[in-house]
Amino acid sequence: MRISVCCAVLLACLAGCVGEAAHSDGTGEVPVAAATSRSESLARQGFREIVTNAKDKVFPAVVFIRCLRESHESGRKQAQEVSGSGVLVSSDGEVLTNWHVIDKAVEVRCLLYDGGNYDAKIVGSDKDTDLALLKLELKEGAAPLPFAELGDSTVLQEGDFVMAMGAPWGLSRSVSIGIVSCTKRYLPGSSEYSQWLQTDAAISPGNSGGPLVNTVGEIVGINARGIMRGGDTGFTIPSETVGFVADQLRQHGKVDWSWTGLRLQALRDFNKNIYFDATEGVIVASTDPDSPARDAGLETNDRIVKINGQAVTAENEEDLPTLRKMIGLLPRNEAARIEIIRDGAPQVIAMTPRAKGEVEGEELDCPRWDLTVKDINQFDNPDLFFHRKKGVFVFGVKSPGNASNADFYTEDIILKIGGKSVKTLEEVKAVHKEMLENIDKKHRVVFTILRNGLMRQIVLDFMRDYEKE
Amino acid sequence: MHRKVLTVALTMLLAAAMVYGQDADAKKTPAKADADEPETSSVEQKTELIEAVMPSLVRVETWMKVDKGEDPPYSSTVTEERPHEMAGLVLAPDMVLTQDMSFHPRFVKRIVVRFGDQTIEAKPWAYMTDQVALILKLDKPLPKEAKPLEFDAEAEGPYVSIPYYQSFGVWTASTEPISGEVVLNEKGESYHTVKNYSLIVNEEGVPAGIRYHGRLPADGSWRGSPLKKPLLKADEYEKRLATLKTKCDNAIVRVTLNFRSPKKRSSSRYSSGSATERHVVGAIIDSKTVVVVTNLSSDVTARLEKITAHLPGNKRVTATFKHTLKDWGCFLATLDTPVTDFVELSKEPTTGMYRKLLLSADVRIQGQRRLVYYKHRRIHGYDVSYKRQVFPDISGDLYFDLDGRLVVMPMARRTKGDDSGRWGGSGGNCLPSTMLSEVLADLPNNIDKSNVPVVEQDESRVAWMGLILQPLTRELAREIKVSHLTSDGSNGAIVSYVYEDSPAAAAGVKQEWLFLRIHVEGEPKPMDISASEGFTRPFPWQAFDRIPVEAFDRAPTPWTTIEDSFTRKLTEFGFGKKFKADFFVDGKVVTKDFTIVQSPTHYNTAAKFKAKTLETTVRDMTVEVRRYFQKTAKDPGVIISKIEPGSKAAVKGLKPYEIITHVDDEPVMNVKDFERLIKGKTEYRLSILRRRTGRTVPIKLETAEGTDAAPDAE
């Protein structure tokens, strides 16, 4: 998904652009990035120079990132190396990148433009927006590093030239050029708070976390994903979101989203030929069980028109992330004033958002059983949460391995091991430890699991050592 | 196919027995000679005996052929370019007696009789009715060296039997003693046992008779020339076959069964049970009763709508279903127009027909064609089977006596939940006419009241206990220490779930109990629980939006269905029957009493309503659907079961298995509510739940629902 385009296409595209602009001349000075003056300056300047200048401003700030991550997905704890890109946003070594680049990283190394390399620590990350902030571990009194500045993504228009920078495929830095294809791309099923910039500048694997740069050399987004088949379709987190999230990460190490359990629906959906008879507001699609929204008495079909006095409207799906972000930022444990229209009559409802808390459960490797387990998390595993609010489920099944032989599937909720009920990773860990210590006496155990909402029993025989060299 | 394998096996067995006999003789004779001096002289005597009959022994060579793609018996002789060989006895210069193999003429290319180097063409001339023998007429007399046997019925014993056979490729005759030992059975029959298919001479070498029957009556009635025994001449035989053919054309007929289309049920969609038309054999046994030979399970019979018997001359007579026989793979139907031609049922028990000449009809219904081959057959053995009754070993043919009365017909024994092919199950299953007559005389005790056609609404009814089961495995059985109770985990199931208000819940059955078996009243054998489990992976909800609406018809439902192999079998036993269920709980077997009851309405039987304007069918949320979605009976909702591709609802993103909870904020408790709430409206809002996630879908129509005709059924 995050991968795209191939190197050759990228280079060819770049070569084409350069060739076209070769004969023009320009002032060599980069004007300020005012929306009105941009087109004028473009007209005055030679295209090549614009590109070069913008590139030169940001290129030194592009960082190649290599991480050692620990993953449990394959059914055991496994270290793998992943790489991505990032961009320096301060002289003291703050690097912006994607959350998915540094997710579960135990070691982060950054290679700078000048060849300097540093270890970095993760200041904070936010899975919802796919952003992370790193800090290079600089020596005392180290010289200030080159960095790029965040620009304003809200003024971007479709057709504006942009450049994607990064270290694709683990190669040295590169730049590709394209235009903004869409400024308000809504991707259902991905981040609920993000609206994306879509560009046709090539975003390749390894480009993830690199900056999208405007013609004046400012960061207007952090590249996040390409489409494998889509060719010229890359998606970028706009700097508007990036700036806000980076501040949060800097302060709290995470984005403290508020949670209301409110699910929203836009007033119009062309694809599904759905139109509500209203021009303002947003429809309550449903409310999550045991959520602030449900507790407050909000109901399906209510039309929210104002929140804390501020008018809210989602005409189309694309407007939803902004609204969600706004709601996600409501102060916690403080009643928000929600004005709704129910059955044609206005009503006011007080809703008190709560902290969203962890959005992902902890993971645990169970060697010899050849499976990994994870805590059920309301946001990460709503299907499992539906059956068990608290519990542990099979996250990865190693193949070949003992759990795989016993027919374990991922997302099996573990209710009991050997007749003993387990609800937390700690409990699983303790049982696992005890079983492995006594493997000479007993090497089979009955798991009681919940699959598809139905109880099952499975025998796990863990005598065989699949890790044997 | 089976028959062929059987005959080959039989031949091999016979050969082996003969070889064994040879060896035994070889060992025995010298040993005897050593021990008993006077016997030595009898060796010469016996050799002389054989030498004396040698000129009366010939070989009958039958050249087999393939007929219209069907292999003959002993088909290997065709590819090996050799005849099937048997011994023959010369009765007259142009008359040879040989074993009756009951070959159909269509498989016989030619029959020749070999005497030394000479061969002479021959044809059947007469069939012996009490011996497994037929007499061949030769095209020309045998050479003078051949000596016709001159039988003397008065020839005094003791006797010796002289079989003639091929041993290691060499034609061989031997002398076999006929001991004075007698076998006496409870019917008062007494006989000697001796090697079969042999000539019997006395010690002077005078032929006394033949033994082409299993038994040699002790009273000596076997003595005398075969030509003086009961015979059916070939021309008379042909006449009787022709009469039988006429009779069968009228009374052993093709019956077409028409069934209502089965409901979409992914579980049995591709099984043979889903056919809407079947052509089977029907035997008309009196002016109005036809025995329809097909072993239908109750869910198939449930859909039976029309029965048509095809009489000669393209005449069709419809018939009405009467009863399914409890123990036999057939049902009785009454012809709507009485007929004059039918087959009479023989009143003779088949046990008295051992090796007697019988006529047979090999009836095949091949789609709309009926194909019958007539010939003769004999019963070569019996088995004691069901309820101590004695059944003849027969092939797949219908057997008739020489007067055309039906003696026995092939028929599957009905086992619960079984639905087999043309003649049903394993070979040798048959229904002798005498037993059929007994069944007909006592119908109330011989019919299965649960195996009947029913109206469409009742078709999917199924019995239940209210359990969802997880089949045991070997590993699980061993680990939870129940392998001794479950044939090492090959049967038994763990209770995964107990439905509220179900028979199981009432009986106190709990989750995690081990369900072992049930004992149904009147059934001779307990039924082990062998729950079958299809697809256990979760439904692909994460890819839900990508599933095209038409694919839902084929895909299994997300929930565990009430109808499964276990409840299906339970249904087969019949509603109202009592049974005991064994569970294994806390180290001991606990038995609970149950009655087979119908399940509450389930997804397949749920009330439904098709909104014509939306081209959407909804159903009531039944118990298993509610369990899956964790809804109580008080939660509103009807479940979408079908969306027409390209319909308004499909465009609006509605999908099967989504739940409509409200129309314009009015709760929808059932399909009647839904029908009422959308009736006459052109604009309304539907509240939709996809599992737990809700949304609102406003609907705007040009014509209101329910304004023209009544809604169609799905």
Interface residues (C-beta under 8 A of the other chain):
Chain A: R263 Q265 D269 N271 K272 N273 I274 Y275 F276 D277 I283 A285 S286 T287 D288 P289 T300 N301 D343 P382 D383 F386 A406 Y409 E411 R444 V445 V446 T448 R451 N452 G453 L454 M455 R456 Q457 I458 V459 D461
Chain B: I468 Q470 T473 E475 L476 R478 E479 I480 I494 S496 Y497 Q511 E512 T536 R537 P538 F539 W541 P558 T560 R627 Y628 Q630 K648 V651 K652 G653 T661 H662 D665 R685 S687 L689 R691 R692 T693 G694 R695 T696 V697 P698 K700
